[in-house]
């Protein structure tokens, strides 16, 4: 079994749900307090032992590359002004990991975005992290998936239980009765109606995949809207008996919708030593006025 060294992070989406804020900046650069969402995702991968990151970009995503690159002018200005703490912070971002960028020329779906990373990944297993789902940095969302991959040698999807009325937002897998550390996935359905869902266990944007998934992605026919669905390739792995599910115990924040994005900002601010007390006092004051 090959060591898991690489991760793919698709960042080519248009972010239309956050217009007009995303008209001229990538949605992945929207901040949680003072740190872009994409940086939380990158740091999660690094905490899990990932060494090399492949970001699948598109038109208008240069700000992401710039964020993780060296900024000579900014660093020089901070150095001359004696702002060492800020200088160390900026320098640290550009040294987080090895970054590679590949371009998705057309918005043809998540499956197509992952396939674009094929040559950068090579014949290796890789983690796949979607940026909308951000996990509490005190937990490790990928650890359970990596452990399951090492035990089974199969591709792994990270799952969490969601309310029945929310299953139509996710890919849903079958699930055995009771609680299990992992189980074989025999069916996976993309955004089913509640009455047709095989369970309430949803795939929540974290995967560890064998390189064989690229063969299935390359063989896909376009689906609804002309897009290539990752779920269809995962279903093919399931049919081969090569897919397992692993529950993720970490607290998840869905930053892909406005309400949950606002909630995430509140919760991340309350975790900050430099903000917690004053911000909590403000929230208490505000709640009294509502």
C-alpha positions in Angstrom: 0.0 0.0 0.0 1.4 3.4 -1.0 1.8 6.2 1.5 -0.8 8.9 1.3 1.2 12.1 0.5 -1.0 14.2 -1.8 -4.3 16.0 -1.6 -6.6 17.5 -4.2 -8.6 20.6 -3.4 -11.1 21.8 -6.2 -11.4 25.6 -6.1 -12.8 26.3 -9.6 -16.5 26.9 -8.6 -18.1 30.3 -9.3 -19.5 30.9 -5.8 -22.8 32.3 -7.1 -24.5 31.8 -3.8 -22.4 34.6 -2.3 -22.8 37.2 -5.0 -22.0 40.1 -5.1 -19.1 39.4 -2.6 -17.7 36.8 -5.1 -18.1 38.8 -8.2 -14.4 39.8 -8.1 -12.9 37.4 -5.6 -13.0 33.6 -5.2 -15.5 32.3 -2.7 -12.7 30.3 -1.1 -11.0 33.6 -0.1 -14.0 34.7 2.0 -12.7 34.9 5.6 -13.7 33.1 8.7 -12.8 36.0 11.1 -9.5 37.0 9.5 -8.4 33.8 7.7 -9.7 32.6 4.3 -11.8 29.5 4.2 -9.3 27.8 1.9 -6.5 28.2 4.4 -8.4 26.3 7.0 -8.8 23.4 4.5 -5.1 23.5 3.5 -4.1 23.5 7.2 -6.4 20.5 7.9 -4.7 18.5 5.2 -1.2 19.4 6.5 -2.2 18.4 10.1 -3.1 15.0 8.6 0.4 14.5 7.2 -0.2 15.6 3.6 2.9 16.9 2.0 1.8 18.1 -1.5 -1.4 19.9 -2.4 -2.9 20.1 -5.9 -5.5 22.9 -6.3 -7.8 22.7 -9.3 -8.4 26.3 -10.2 -10.4 28.2 -12.9 -10.8 31.6 -14.3 -10.7 34.4 -11.7 -8.9 32.3 -9.0 -5.5 34.0 -9.1 -6.1 35.4 -5.6 -5.8 31.9 -4.2 -2.4 31.3 -5.8 -1.2 34.7 -4.6 -2.3 34.0 -1.1 -0.1 30.9 -0.8 2.8 32.5 -2.7 5.6 34.7 -1.4 4.7 38.4 -1.3 8.1 40.2 -1.5 6.6 43.7 -1.3 4.4 43.0 1.7 7.1 41.2 3.5 9.6 44.0 2.9 7.1 46.6 4.1 6.4 44.7 7.3 10.1 44.2 7.9 10.8 47.9 7.5 8.0 48.8 9.9 9.2 46.4 12.5 6.0 44.3 12.4 7.7 41.0 13.1 4.5 39.1 14.3 2.7 40.0 11.1 5.8 39.2 9.0 6.0 35.7 10.6 2.4 35.2 9.9 2.6 36.1 6.2 5.8 34.1 5.7 4.3 31.0 7.3 1.4 30.9 4.8 3.8 30.6 1.8 5.7 27.7 3.5 2.7 25.6 4.6 3.3 22.9 1.9 4.2 22.2 -1.7 1.6 23.6 -4.0 0.7 22.7 -7.6 -2.1 24.2 -9.6 -4.0 22.7 -12.5 -6.7 24.5 -14.5 -10.2 23.3 -15.1 -11.0 25.0 -18.4 -14.8 24.5 -18.3 -17.2 24.2 -15.3 -18.1 20.6 -16.0 -18.7 19.3 -12.5 -16.8 18.0 -9.5 -15.9 14.7 -11.3 -14.3 16.6 -14.1 -12.4 18.9 -11.6 -10.9 15.8 -9.9 -10.0 14.2 -13.2 -8.1 17.4 -14.2 -5.7 16.6 -11.3 -4.9 13.1 -12.7 -1.4 13.9 -14.0 -0.4 15.9 -11.0 -1.4 13.1 -8.6 0.0 10.2 -10.7 -0.4 6.6 -9.6 -0.9 7.4 -5.9 -3.7 7.4 -3.4 -4.8 10.9 -2.5 -7.1 12.8 -0.2 -9.8 15.0 -1.7 -11.0 18.0 0.4 -13.9 20.2 -0.7 -13.8 23.7 0.6 -17.4 24.3 1.6 -17.1 21.9 4.6 -14.7 23.3 7.2 -14.0 21.3 10.3 -13.1 22.5 13.8 -9.4 22.9 13.8 -9.1 21.3 17.2 -10.4 18.0 15.6 -9.0 16.0 12.7 -11.5 15.3 10.0 -9.1 13.2 7.9 -7.7 10.9 10.6 -10.6 8.5 10.6 -10.5 8.3 6.8 -6.7 7.7 6.6 -7.0 5.0 9.3 -9.8 3.3 7.3 -7.7 3.4 4.1 -4.7 1.9 5.9 -6.8 -0.9 7.3 -8.8 -1.8 4.2 -6.7 -0.6 1.3 -9.9 0.8 -0.3 -11.2 4.2 -1.2 -13.0 5.9 1.7 -15.7 8.5 1.9 -16.2 10.6 5.1 -19.7 10.7 6.3 -21.9 12.3 9.0 -25.5 11.8 9.9 -27.8 14.6 8.8 -31.5 15.3 9.4 -33.8 13.5 7.1 -35.0 16.8 5.6 -31.4 17.6 4.6 -30.5 14.4 2.7 -31.5 16.0 -0.7 -28.4 18.3 -0.3 -25.8 15.5 -0.2 -24.6 12.2 -1.6 -26.1 9.6 0.7 -24.6 6.1 1.4 -26.2 2.9 2.7 -25.6 2.2 6.4 -25.9 -0.8 8.6 -27.9 -0.7 11.8 -26.0 0.5 14.9 -22.7 2.3 15.1 -19.6 1.2 13.2 -16.2 2.6 12.7 -16.3 1.8 9.0 -18.6 -0.2 6.6 -18.7 -1.3 3.0 -20.6 1.1 0.7 -22.9 -0.8 -1.6 -24.9 2.1 -2.8 -24.4 5.9 -3.0 -27.1 8.2 -4.3 -26.6 11.9 -5.2 -29.2 14.2 -3.5 -32.0 11.7 -3.1 -35.5 12.6 -2.0 -36.0 11.9 1.7 -38.3 8.9 1.0 -35.8 7.4 -1.4 -32.6 7.9 0.7 -30.8 4.7 1.7 -29.9 6.3 5.1 -29.2 9.6 6.7 -25.4 9.2 6.3 -24.2 12.0 4.1 -20.8 12.4 2.3 -19.4 15.6 3.7 -16.6 16.7 1.5 -13.7 14.5 2.7 -12.4 11.5 0.8 -9.3 9.2 0.5 -9.3 7.8 -3.0 -7.3 5.2 -4.9 -5.9 6.3 -8.3 -8.3 3.8 -10.0 -11.0 6.4 -9.5 -9.5 8.3 -12.4 -10.3 5.5 -14.7 -13.9 5.6 -13.7 -14.0 9.4 -14.0 -12.5 9.2 -17.5 -15.2 6.7 -18.6 -18.2 8.8 -17.3 -20.8 10.2 -19.6 -22.0 13.7 -18.8 -25.1 13.8 -16.5 -27.5 16.6 -15.6 -26.4 20.0 -17.0 -23.6 18.3 -18.9 -21.6 17.8 -15.7 -19.5 14.8 -14.7 -20.5 13.6 -11.3 -17.9 12.3 -8.8 -20.7 10.3 -7.2 -21.1 8.2 -10.4 -17.4 7.2 -10.2 -17.7 6.4 -6.5 -20.7 4.2 -7.3 -18.5 2.3 -9.7 -16.0 1.7 -7.0 -18.8 0.5 -4.7 -19.9 -2.0 -7.3 -16.3 -3.3 -7.4 -16.4 -3.7 -3.5 -13.7 -1.0 -3.3 -15.4 1.7 -1.3 -16.0 2.1 2.5 -17.5 4.8 4.6 -15.9 6.2 7.8 -17.8 8.5 10.1 -16.1 11.8 10.9 -16.3 12.8 14.6 -15.2 16.4 14.0 -17.5 19.3 14.3 -18.4 20.5 10.7 -19.3 24.0 9.5 -21.0 24.2 6.1 -19.7 27.5 4.7 -21.4 27.0 1.4 -24.6 28.7 2.5 -25.0 32.1 4.0 -26.6 31.2 7.4 -24.0 28.5 8.2 -21.2 30.8 7.0 -22.3 33.4 9.5 -22.6 30.8 12.3 -19.1 29.6 11.5 -17.7 33.1 11.9 -19.4 33.4 15.3 -18.1 30.1 16.5 -14.5 30.7 15.2 -14.4 34.1 16.8 -15.5 32.6 20.1 -12.5 30.2 19.9 -10.0 33.1 19.7 -8.3 34.2 22.8 -7.9 37.7 21.5 -11.7 38.1 20.7 -13.6 35.6 22.9 -14.4 37.8 26.0 -15.3 41.0 24.2 -17.2 39.3 21.5 -19.2 37.0 23.9 -20.1 40.1 25.9 -21.3 41.8 22.7 -23.4 38.8 21.8 -25.0 38.7 25.2 -25.8 42.4 25.0 -27.2 41.9 21.5 -29.4 39.0 22.5 -31.0 41.1 25.2 -32.1 43.6 22.6 -33.7 41.0 20.3 
